[in-house]
Amino acid sequence: MPDATLHVHGWAMATAAVVAAACGLVGTLLVVRRLSLLGDAIGHAVLPGVAVAVLAGGRPGGPLVFLGAVAAAVLTVWLTRVIREGDGPAEDAGAGVVFTTLFAVGVVIVAAAPPGSHLDPACVLHGDLAFLPFDTVRVADVDVPRGFLAGAATLVGLVVAAAATWKLQVFTAFDPAAARAAGLPVAVVTAGLLVATAVATVASFDAVGAVLVVALLVVPAAAAELLSRRLHHMALLAMLLAAVGGCVGYAIAWRCSTSAAGMIAVVLGVEYVAAALVAPDDGLLARGLSRLRLAWRVAREDRLAAAWRAEEAGEAAALTEASWIVTWAERWLRAAGLLVAESGRLRLTPSGRREAEMIVRSHRLWETWLGRHADLPLDHLHPPAEWVEHHLGAAMRRRLEAEMAGDASDPHGREIPPEA
């Protein structure tokens, strides 16, 4: 492949990476403050400000366009507050009314713009990342795309602003009431975040347009929130995911000859699905493994308790062919030396008996507590006790025993095994 082609596409991917990272940083604060819808509103509502500024002679990415976008963002927030405070709909509905109306006004202005006004409807709505490398300026004897310079300057500015106000951002994001009580300028911090959102949106217009910029603002931050528990880690991860999504999405779009903005949004969506699967605490795989571990522990403990109760009754527990997890739990207990199979019956080993006694002890202590404090008939005490018995540790058993004033038997008159 010619070096010139690689050069052009390399600049396009670099531009996608920097504008996406800028949006990922701003989006982190929007997501943790639950302002994603307002970010979406600003991302769409700045369109009329941008369109009017361009028609007034501003250059895309220039200071006049930036001022127009900020003015439209401030107007969006103000109108949303006015609608909410005027006994109108809730804030999310008010934001929906405002941003759709302003976005529609922007679309009308763009569509009605005269020829030669640098307002192409397709580029404004969907971006045109592939052509950005051809609009260059000379920097240190190197032709650098204007879009890359604007995106890089935006990213650096937002990083510096975030670093300078990080403590305020964290305090305001997680406890705004306490921040107000402490005298912090919560309204100013929020206004600064909305201005930063407008800046990131304007920087992303040429790359992904007004429609899909919300994907850069929200999706990487939402994915990073699943994978991290500290805000600065979340911000760095969101920027990384956004930049990778921008580069990979553009590369796939280039190979498949499709929309770069659309493919970037698709890749970001795939990243979110992957994060939802592998998140260490809330991911689908983690929750599935947690449920499986619990079911495995319950099956093992139930088999030990059943064998202990059978011996208490002077019988021997029979081998079971129940569900697969119970069958394998029984085999594991035999391999671990807690159960012994003799002539088709199960017998507890000394170590198995000690473990089984603690399980039965937890069960009967809890039945005793319920019998004393809950207005339940005797035949209703077993099911809740059977569920709780797997979760009571030694400390809780001792607390229950102290509260039961040394009761030696449960409400059914059965002996409570002593603590090992």
C-alpha positions as CSV (number, residue, x, y, z in Angstrom):
1,M,0.0,0.0,0.0
2,P,1.4,3.5,-0.9
3,D,3.0,5.4,2.0
4,A,0.7,8.4,1.2
5,T,-2.4,6.3,1.9
6,L,-1.0,5.1,5.2
7,H,-0.1,8.7,6.0
8,V,-3.6,10.0,5.4
9,H,-5.3,7.2,7.3
10,G,-2.8,7.4,10.1
11,W,-3.7,11.1,10.7
12,A,-7.4,10.2,10.5
13,M,-7.0,7.6,13.2
14,A,-4.9,10.0,15.3
15,T,-7.6,12.6,15.0
16,A,-10.2,10.1,16.0
17,A,-8.2,9.1,19.0
18,V,-7.6,12.6,20.4
19,V,-11.2,13.8,20.0
20,A,-12.6,10.5,21.4
21,A,-10.2,10.7,24.4
22,A,-11.4,14.3,25.1
23,C,-15.0,13.2,25.0
24,G,-14.2,10.2,27.2
25,L,-12.7,12.5,29.9
26,V,-15.7,14.8,30.0
27,G,-18.1,11.9,29.7
28,T,-16.6,10.4,32.9
29,L,-17.8,13.3,35.0
30,L,-21.2,13.4,33.2
31,V,-21.8,9.7,33.9
32,V,-20.8,9.8,37.6
33,R,-23.0,12.9,38.1
34,R,-25.9,11.2,36.2
35,L,-25.9,14.0,33.6
36,S,-25.6,11.8,30.6
37,L,-28.9,13.1,29.1
38,L,-27.9,16.7,29.6
39,G,-24.6,15.9,27.9
40,D,-26.6,14.4,25.0
41,A,-28.7,17.5,25.0
42,I,-25.7,19.8,24.8
43,G,-24.1,17.6,22.1
44,H,-27.1,18.1,19.9
45,A,-28.2,21.6,20.9
46,V,-24.9,23.2,20.1
47,L,-25.7,22.6,16.4
48,P,-27.6,25.9,15.9
49,G,-24.8,27.8,17.7
50,V,-22.2,26.3,15.4
51,A,-24.3,26.8,12.3
52,V,-25.0,30.5,13.1
53,A,-21.3,31.1,13.9
54,V,-20.2,29.6,10.6
55,L,-22.7,31.6,8.6
56,A,-21.4,34.7,10.5
57,G,-17.9,34.0,9.1
58,G,-16.5,31.6,11.6
59,R,-14.2,28.8,10.6
60,P,-15.1,25.2,11.8
61,G,-13.0,24.7,15.0
62,G,-12.3,28.4,15.3
63,P,-13.0,30.8,18.2
64,L,-16.2,32.2,16.8
65,V,-17.6,28.7,16.4
66,F,-16.5,27.8,19.9
67,L,-18.3,30.8,21.3
68,G,-21.5,29.9,19.3
69,A,-21.4,26.4,20.7
70,V,-20.9,27.6,24.3
71,A,-23.8,30.1,23.9
72,A,-26.1,27.3,22.6
73,A,-25.0,25.0,25.5
74,V,-25.7,27.7,28.1
75,L,-29.1,28.4,26.4
76,T,-29.9,24.6,26.6
77,V,-29.2,24.4,30.3
78,W,-31.1,27.7,31.1
79,L,-34.2,26.6,29.1
80,T,-34.1,23.2,30.8
81,R,-34.1,24.9,34.2
82,V,-36.8,27.3,33.2
83,I,-39.1,24.5,32.0
84,R,-38.5,22.5,35.2
85,E,-39.0,25.4,37.6
86,G,-42.1,26.6,35.8
87,D,-44.2,23.6,36.8
88,G,-43.3,21.9,33.6
89,P,-42.2,18.3,33.1
90,A,-39.3,16.6,35.0
91,E,-35.8,17.6,34.1
92,D,-35.2,14.7,31.8
93,A,-38.3,15.5,29.9
94,G,-37.5,19.2,29.8
95,A,-34.0,18.4,28.5
96,G,-35.6,16.2,25.8
97,V,-37.9,19.0,24.7
98,V,-35.1,21.6,24.6
99,F,-32.4,19.6,22.8
100,T,-34.7,18.2,20.2
101,T,-36.1,21.6,19.4
102,L,-32.7,23.3,19.2
103,F,-31.3,20.4,17.2
104,A,-34.2,20.7,14.8
105,V,-33.5,24.5,14.5
106,G,-29.9,23.7,13.7
107,V,-30.8,21.2,11.1
108,V,-33.1,23.7,9.4
109,I,-30.3,26.4,9.5
110,V,-27.8,23.9,8.0
111,A,-30.2,22.7,5.3
112,A,-31.1,26.3,4.3
113,A,-27.5,27.6,4.3
114,P,-26.4,29.0,0.9
115,P,-23.9,27.2,-1.2
116,G,-20.2,27.8,-0.2
117,S,-21.0,28.4,3.4
118,H,-19.0,25.4,4.7
119,L,-22.1,23.8,6.2
120,D,-22.7,20.4,4.5
121,P,-25.6,18.7,6.2
122,A,-24.1,15.2,5.9
123,C,-20.8,16.3,7.4
124,V,-22.4,18.2,10.2
125,L,-24.7,15.4,11.2
126,H,-22.4,12.4,10.6
127,G,-18.9,13.9,10.3
128,D,-16.3,13.2,7.6
129,L,-13.2,11.9,9.3
130,A,-11.7,10.6,6.1
131,F,-11.3,14.1,4.6
132,L,-9.8,15.8,7.7
133,P,-6.2,14.9,6.9
134,F,-6.5,17.0,3.7
135,D,-7.2,20.2,5.6
136,T,-3.7,20.9,7.0
137,V,-1.5,23.6,8.4
138,R,2.3,23.7,8.4
139,V,3.8,23.0,11.8
140,A,7.6,22.6,12.0
141,D,7.8,21.7,8.3
142,V,5.1,19.0,8.8
143,D,1.6,19.2,7.3
144,V,-0.7,18.6,10.3
145,P,-4.5,18.3,9.9
146,R,-6.4,21.2,11.5
147,G,-8.8,18.7,13.0
148,F,-6.0,16.9,14.8
149,L,-4.5,20.1,16.1
150,A,-8.0,21.2,17.4
151,G,-8.6,17.8,19.0
152,A,-5.2,17.7,20.6
153,A,-5.4,21.2,21.9
154,T,-8.9,20.4,23.3
155,L,-7.6,17.2,24.9
156,V,-4.7,19.0,26.6
157,G,-6.9,21.9,27.7
158,L,-9.5,19.5,29.2
159,V,-6.8,17.4,31.0
160,V,-5.2,20.6,32.5
161,A,-8.6,21.9,33.6
162,A,-9.6,18.5,35.1
163,A,-6.3,18.2,37.0
164,A,-6.7,21.7,38.4
165,T,-10.3,21.2,39.6
166,W,-10.2,17.4,40.3
167,K,-10.9,17.6,44.0
168,L,-13.8,19.9,43.4
169,Q,-15.1,17.6,40.7
170,V,-14.9,14.6,42.9
171,F,-16.6,16.3,45.9
172,T,-19.3,17.7,43.7
173,A,-19.9,14.5,41.8
174,F,-20.3,12.2,44.8
175,D,-21.9,14.5,47.5
176,P,-23.2,17.8,46.0
177,A,-25.2,18.6,49.1
178,A,-22.1,18.3,51.4
179,A,-20.1,20.4,48.8
180,R,-22.7,23.1,49.0
181,A,-22.7,23.0,52.8
182,A,-18.9,23.3,52.7
183,G,-19.3,26.5,50.7
184,L,-17.9,25.1,47.4
185,P,-19.1,26.7,44.2
186,V,-21.1,23.7,43.0
187,A,-23.0,25.8,40.4
188,V,-19.7,27.1,38.9
189,V,-18.2,23.6,38.8
190,T,-21.3,22.3,37.0
191,A,-21.3,25.2,34.6
192,G,-17.6,24.5,33.9
193,L,-18.4,20.9,33.2
194,L,-21.1,21.9,30.7
195,V,-18.8,24.3,29.0
196,A,-16.2,21.5,28.8
197,T,-18.9,19.3,27.2
198,A,-19.6,21.9,24.6
199,V,-15.8,22.2,23.9
200,A,-15.4,18.5,23.4
201,T,-18.5,18.4,21.3
202,V,-17.3,21.1,18.9
203,A,-13.9,19.4,18.6
204,S,-15.7,16.1,17.7
205,F,-18.1,17.6,15.1
206,D,-15.8,17.1,12.1
207,A,-15.0,13.5,13.2
208,V,-18.4,12.0,14.1
209,G,-20.9,14.8,13.6
210,A,-23.7,16.0,15.9
211,V,-25.6,12.7,16.0
212,L,-23.1,10.2,17.2
213,V,-21.0,12.5,19.5
214,V,-23.1,11.2,22.4
215,A,-21.6,7.8,21.8
216,L,-18.1,9.3,22.5
217,L,-19.4,11.2,25.6
218,V,-21.3,8.3,27.3
219,V,-20.3,4.8,26.1
220,P,-16.6,4.8,27.1
221,A,-17.3,6.3,30.5
222,A,-20.2,3.9,31.1
223,A,-17.9,0.9,30.2
224,A,-15.1,2.3,32.4
225,E,-17.5,2.7,35.3
226,L,-18.1,-1.1,35.2
227,L,-14.4,-1.9,35.3
228,S,-13.1,0.5,37.9
229,R,-14.0,1.9,41.3
230,R,-11.9,5.0,41.6
231,L,-12.8,8.1,39.6
232,H,-9.3,8.9,38.3
233,H,-8.9,5.3,37.2
234,M,-12.3,5.5,35.5
235,A,-11.3,8.7,33.7
236,L,-8.1,7.2,32.4
237,L,-9.8,4.0,31.3
238,A,-12.6,5.9,29.6
239,M,-10.0,7.9,27.6
240,L,-8.2,4.7,26.7
241,L,-11.4,2.9,25.6
242,A,-12.5,6.0,23.6
243,A,-9.2,6.3,21.8
244,V,-9.0,2.6,21.0
245,G,-12.6,2.7,19.8
246,G,-11.9,5.6,17.6
247,C,-8.8,4.0,16.0
248,V,-10.3,0.5,15.6
249,G,-13.6,1.9,14.4
250,Y,-12.0,4.0,11.7
251,A,-9.7,1.1,10.6
252,I,-12.7,-1.2,10.2
253,A,-14.7,1.5,8.4
254,W,-11.7,2.1,6.0
255,R,-11.5,-1.6,5.2
256,C,-15.3,-2.0,4.8
257,S,-15.9,1.3,3.0
258,T,-18.6,2.4,5.4
259,S,-19.3,5.3,7.8
260,A,-16.4,6.0,10.1
261,A,-18.6,7.7,12.7
262,G,-21.1,4.8,12.7
263,M,-18.4,2.2,12.9
264,I,-16.7,4.0,15.8
265,A,-20.0,4.0,17.7
266,V,-20.4,0.3,17.0
267,V,-17.0,-0.5,18.3
268,L,-17.6,1.5,21.4
269,G,-20.9,-0.5,21.9
270,V,-18.9,-3.7,21.6
271,E,-16.5,-2.4,24.2
272,Y,-19.4,-1.7,26.6
273,V,-20.8,-5.2,26.1
274,A,-17.4,-6.7,26.8
275,A,-17.1,-4.6,29.9
276,A,-20.5,-5.7,31.1
277,L,-19.4,-9.4,30.6
278,V,-16.0,-9.2,32.4
279,A,-16.5,-6.5,35.0
280,P,-15.0,-7.9,38.2
281,D,-17.9,-7.1,40.5
282,D,-21.0,-6.4,38.5
283,G,-20.2,-8.3,35.3
284,L,-22.4,-11.1,34.0
285,L,-19.6,-13.6,34.2
286,A,-18.7,-12.5,37.8
287,R,-22.3,-12.7,38.9
288,G,-22.7,-16.1,37.2
289,L,-19.6,-17.5,38.9
290,S,-20.7,-16.1,42.3
291,R,-24.1,-17.8,42.0
292,L,-22.3,-21.0,40.9
293,R,-19.9,-20.9,43.9
294,L,-22.8,-20.3,46.2
295,A,-24.8,-23.2,44.7
296,W,-21.7,-25.5,45.0
297,R,-21.2,-24.6,48.6
298,V,-24.8,-25.0,49.5
299,A,-24.9,-28.5,47.8
300,R,-21.8,-29.6,49.7
301,E,-23.1,-28.3,53.1
302,D,-26.6,-29.8,52.5
303,R,-25.1,-33.2,51.9
304,L,-23.0,-33.0,55.1
305,A,-26.0,-31.8,57.1
306,A,-28.2,-34.6,55.6
307,A,-25.6,-37.2,56.6
308,W,-25.4,-35.8,60.1
309,R,-29.2,-35.8,60.6
310,A,-29.3,-39.4,59.3
311,E,-26.7,-40.5,61.8
312,E,-28.6,-38.6,64.6
313,A,-31.7,-40.6,63.7
314,G,-29.6,-43.8,63.8
315,E,-29.6,-44.3,60.1
316,A,-27.1,-44.0,57.2
317,A,-27.6,-41.5,54.4
318,A,-28.1,-43.1,51.0
319,L,-26.1,-42.2,47.9
320,T,-28.0,-39.7,45.8
321,E,-28.5,-39.3,42.1
322,A,-30.2,-35.9,42.3
323,S,-29.1,-32.9,40.2
324,W,-25.6,-32.8,38.7
325,I,-24.3,-30.3,41.3
326,V,-25.5,-32.4,44.2
327,T,-24.0,-35.6,42.7
328,W,-20.6,-33.9,42.1
329,A,-20.7,-32.3,45.5
330,E,-21.2,-35.7,47.1
331,R,-18.3,-37.1,45.0
332,W,-16.1,-34.1,46.1
333,L,-16.9,-34.7,49.7
334,R,-15.9,-38.3,49.4
335,A,-12.7,-37.4,47.6
336,A,-11.9,-34.8,50.3
337,G,-12.3,-37.4,53.1
338,L,-15.4,-35.9,54.6
339,L,-17.8,-38.7,53.6
340,V,-17.2,-42.4,53.2
341,A,-19.4,-44.7,51.0
342,E,-20.0,-48.2,52.5
343,S,-22.4,-50.7,50.9
344,G,-24.3,-48.0,49.1
345,R,-24.6,-45.8,52.2
346,L,-22.7,-42.7,53.3
347,R,-20.9,-42.2,56.6
348,L,-19.3,-39.1,58.0
349,T,-15.6,-39.1,58.8
350,P,-14.5,-37.3,62.0
351,S,-13.6,-34.2,60.0
352,G,-16.8,-34.4,58.1
353,R,-18.8,-34.7,61.3
354,R,-17.2,-31.5,62.7
355,E,-18.1,-29.5,59.6
356,A,-21.6,-31.0,59.6
357,E,-22.2,-30.2,63.2
358,M,-21.4,-26.5,62.6
359,I,-23.9,-26.4,59.7
360,V,-26.7,-28.0,61.8
361,R,-25.8,-25.8,64.8
362,S,-26.2,-22.7,62.6
363,H,-29.6,-24.0,61.4
364,R,-31.0,-24.9,64.8
365,L,-29.7,-21.7,66.5
366,W,-31.5,-19.7,63.8
367,E,-34.7,-21.7,64.2
368,T,-34.5,-21.0,67.9
369,W,-34.1,-17.3,67.4
370,L,-37.0,-17.3,64.9
371,G,-39.1,-19.3,67.3
372,R,-38.5,-16.7,70.0
373,H,-38.8,-13.5,68.0
374,A,-41.0,-14.3,65.0
375,D,-44.6,-15.1,65.1
376,L,-44.3,-18.3,63.0
377,P,-45.7,-21.8,63.5
378,L,-43.1,-24.5,64.0
379,D,-43.5,-25.9,60.5
380,H,-42.6,-22.5,59.1
381,L,-39.2,-22.2,60.9
382,H,-37.2,-24.7,58.7
383,P,-37.2,-23.0,55.3
384,P,-35.7,-19.6,56.4
385,A,-33.3,-21.4,58.7
386,E,-32.2,-23.7,55.9
387,W,-31.3,-20.7,53.8
388,V,-29.5,-18.8,56.5
389,E,-27.5,-21.7,57.8
390,H,-25.0,-21.4,55.0
391,H,-24.2,-17.8,55.9
392,L,-23.8,-17.8,59.6
393,G,-20.1,-17.7,60.8
394,A,-18.7,-18.5,64.2
395,A,-19.2,-14.9,65.5
396,M,-22.9,-14.8,64.5
397,R,-23.4,-18.3,66.0
398,R,-22.0,-17.1,69.3
399,R,-24.2,-14.0,69.3
400,L,-27.3,-16.1,68.7
401,E,-26.3,-18.5,71.4
402,A,-25.7,-15.6,73.9
403,E,-29.1,-14.2,73.0
404,M,-30.8,-17.6,73.4
405,A,-29.4,-17.7,77.0
406,G,-27.7,-21.1,76.5
407,D,-30.7,-23.0,75.0
408,A,-29.6,-26.6,74.4
409,S,-32.4,-27.5,72.0
410,D,-34.3,-25.9,69.1
411,P,-38.1,-25.3,69.1
412,H,-38.6,-28.9,67.9
413,G,-36.8,-30.3,70.9
414,R,-33.8,-31.4,69.0
415,E,-30.3,-31.0,70.5
416,I,-28.2,-28.0,69.2
417,P,-24.7,-29.4,68.5
418,P,-22.0,-27.7,70.5
419,E,-19.4,-25.3,69.0
420,A,-16.4,-27.2,67.7
